[in-house]
């Protein structure tokens, strides 16, 4: 069973209406009532999301589907809004829950639907070869640096993809060589192998640049028709 709130529905509604109707700020009502600001913000977000129902205490834990968790985490990582914004958009009752999901995602752990039998939506990080890392970075370059899509396609974690792209941007293909555990097969690769990998990635970058140039030409053409 969930912990019952020490505030009644009437008290919550009074605080929410006071702030939303412009009678005063959250800070002012907090000082006046002794209720902490974060609690009032929580009530307001739930009210804006679900109306009065959002202020009613829910026994036990609120369960969310894997789809909602996936969408919320992706929105946050894409910079679509703050924790409060994302919670409001997806009707999540607590920013703590969203923070927890994001931490699990960034920690390469599985994120499942609430309850038993939830489907896995994030994969664990896994060991990869040099060629795989080159292919994954190439895919990212060709698809607008969509790390989440690359992670799903190649069954690796979002953080791994992000790290490999950054290493490539900083040190070229040399940055994609795994030096941990003295992996000589990768460290001692021939210059020809490295050049082939570099050429593959440069071709992907060139193709992306060509697409961007064509897009800009189209924009200029459209803009020119307006005058």
C-alpha positions in Angstrom: 0.0 0.0 0.0 1.2 3.5 -0.8 1.7 6.0 2.0 -1.3 8.2 2.5 -0.7 12.0 2.1 -0.9 14.1 5.2 -2.8 16.7 3.1 -6.5 16.4 2.2 -7.8 16.7 -1.4 -9.3 20.1 -0.4 -6.0 21.4 0.8 -4.3 20.3 -2.4 -6.9 21.8 -4.6 -6.8 25.1 -2.7 -3.0 25.3 -3.2 -3.3 24.5 -6.9 -6.1 26.9 -7.6 -4.4 29.7 -5.7 -1.3 29.4 -7.9 -3.0 28.7 -11.2 -5.6 31.5 -10.8 -2.8 34.0 -10.3 -3.6 34.9 -6.7 0.1 34.5 -5.8 3.2 32.5 -6.6 4.2 29.0 -5.5 6.9 30.6 -3.3 4.3 32.8 -1.6 1.9 30.0 -0.9 4.6 27.9 0.4 5.6 30.5 3.0 2.0 31.1 3.8 1.0 27.5 4.3 4.2 25.8 5.3 4.0 23.4 2.4 7.3 22.9 0.6 7.4 24.3 -2.9 8.3 20.9 -4.6 5.1 19.4 -3.1 3.0 22.2 -4.5 4.7 21.9 -7.9 4.0 18.2 -7.9 0.3 18.8 -7.2 0.1 21.4 -10.0 1.7 19.1 -12.5 -0.6 16.3 -11.6 -3.6 18.6 -11.7 -2.7 19.9 -15.2 -2.2 16.4 -16.4 -5.2 14.6 -14.9 -7.4 17.2 -13.3 -8.7 16.6 -9.8 -8.0 12.9 -10.2 -4.3 13.7 -10.3 -4.6 15.0 -6.7 -6.3 11.9 -5.3 -4.0 9.5 -3.4 -3.3 6.3 -5.3 -2.8 3.1 -3.2 0.3 1.2 -4.0 2.7 2.1 -6.9 1.4 3.5 -10.2 2.4 1.2 -13.0 3.6 2.4 -16.4 4.0 0.5 -19.6 7.4 -0.1 -21.3 6.2 2.2 -24.1 5.6 5.1 -21.8 9.0 4.6 -20.1 10.7 4.4 -23.5 9.0 7.6 -24.8 9.7 9.6 -21.7 13.4 8.6 -21.4 14.0 9.3 -25.1 12.2 12.7 -24.9 14.3 13.7 -21.9 17.6 12.6 -23.5 16.6 14.4 -26.7 16.3 17.7 -24.8 12.6 18.0 -25.3 12.0 19.5 -21.9 12.8 19.3 -18.2 11.9 16.4 -15.9 8.7 18.3 -15.0 7.9 18.9 -18.7 8.3 15.3 -19.6 6.3 14.0 -16.7 3.5 16.4 -17.6 3.5 15.3 -21.2 3.5 11.5 -20.4 1.3 11.8 -17.3 3.9 10.5 -15.0 3.2 11.3 -11.4 6.7 11.8 -10.1 9.9 13.3 -11.5 11.7 10.8 -9.2 10.4 7.9 -11.3 11.6 9.5 -14.5 15.1 10.3 -13.0 15.3 6.6 -12.0 14.5 5.4 -15.5 17.0 7.8 -17.0 19.7 6.6 -14.6 19.0 3.0 -15.4 19.2 3.8 -19.1 22.5 5.6 -18.8 23.8 2.7 -16.6 23.1 0.2 -19.4 20.5 -1.6 -17.4 17.2 -3.1 -18.6 14.1 -0.9 -18.3 10.9 -3.0 -18.2 7.3 -2.4 -17.9 6.0 -2.1 -14.4 4.8 -5.3 -12.9 5.7 -8.8 -14.0 6.4 -9.9 -17.5 7.4 -6.5 -18.8 9.2 -6.4 -22.1 12.8 -5.3 -22.2 13.2 -2.0 -24.0 16.9 -1.2 -23.3 19.7 -3.6 -23.9 22.8 -4.1 -21.8 26.1 -2.9 -23.1 28.0 -5.7 -24.8 31.5 -6.5 -26.1 32.1 -5.4 -29.7 34.8 -5.8 -32.3 36.6 -2.9 -34.0 34.7 -3.5 -37.3 31.3 -3.4 -35.4 32.2 -0.1 -33.8 33.2 1.4 -37.2 29.9 0.2 -38.7 27.9 1.6 -35.8 29.5 5.0 -36.0 29.0 4.9 -39.8 25.3 4.2 -39.2 25.1 7.2 -36.8 26.7 9.6 -39.2 24.4 8.4 -42.0 21.2 8.7 -39.8 21.6 12.1 -38.1 23.4 10.9 -35.0 20.4 8.9 -33.9 22.1 7.0 -31.0 18.9 5.4 -29.8 18.1 4.0 -33.2 21.7 2.7 -33.6 21.6 1.1 -30.1 18.4 -0.7 -31.0 19.7 -1.9 -34.4 23.0 -3.2 -33.2 21.9 -4.4 -29.7 24.3 -2.2 -27.8 23.6 0.5 -25.2 22.9 4.1 -25.9 25.9 5.1 -23.9 28.2 2.9 -25.8 27.1 4.5 -29.1 27.5 7.9 -27.7 31.0 7.2 -26.4 32.2 5.7 -29.7 31.0 8.6 -31.8 32.7 11.0 -29.4 35.9 9.0 -29.6 35.8 9.0 -33.4 35.2 12.7 -33.5 38.2 13.3 -31.2 40.7 10.7 -32.4 39.4 9.2 -35.7 39.3 5.5 -36.1 42.2 5.2 -33.6 39.7 6.2 -30.9 37.6 3.1 -31.8 40.4 0.6 -30.9 39.7 -1.1 -27.6 43.0 -1.0 -25.6 41.6 -2.6 -22.5 43.0 -6.0 -21.6 45.9 -5.6 -24.1 43.8 -6.7 -27.0 46.7 -7.0 -29.4 44.6 -8.2 -32.3 43.1 -4.7 -32.4 46.0 -2.6 -31.2 48.3 -4.2 -33.8 46.0 -3.9 -36.8 47.7 -3.1 -40.1 47.7 0.5 -41.4 45.7 -0.8 -44.4 42.9 -2.0 -42.1 42.8 1.3 -40.3 42.8 3.2 -43.6 39.9 1.1 -44.9 37.9 1.9 -41.8 38.8 5.6 -42.0 37.8 5.7 -45.6 34.4 4.0 -44.8 33.6 6.7 -42.3 34.8 9.6 -44.4 32.5 8.4 -47.2 29.6 8.4 -44.8 30.5 12.0 -43.7 30.7 13.1 -47.3 27.4 11.6 -48.1 25.8 13.4 -45.1 27.4 16.7 -46.2 26.0 16.2 -49.7 22.5 15.6 -48.4 22.7 18.7 -46.2 23.9 20.8 -49.2 21.0 19.6 -51.3 18.6 20.4 -48.5 19.9 23.9 -48.2 19.6 24.4 -52.0 16.0 23.3 -51.8 15.3 25.8 -49.0 17.0 28.6 -50.9 14.9 27.7 -54.0 11.7 27.8 -52.0 12.6 31.1 -50.3 13.4 32.5 -53.7 10.0 31.8 -55.0 8.5 34.0 -52.3 10.0 37.2 -53.8 
